Amino acid sequence: MADTPATAAELAELIVEFEKYRERLVDETLEAAKKAKLSKKATMAKLEPQLADIDAKLARIREQQANLTAQS
């Protein structure tokens, strides 16, 4: 199955999951930082590399999805 190309529906599901993961990561990290009395700005600065990675992956998946949709 690893060699089988993903369908547009599978890519859409993956996008939703990544978006949920990103939101949960931010929410949970900010909540933990608040409890630890860390600033939101410093916390977001530390999170930025992870968020950039997630955003880059989302962009690639969206591009794949657009290519599949255009081919259909």
Order of alpha helices (4+ residues) and beta strands (2+ residues): alpha-alpha
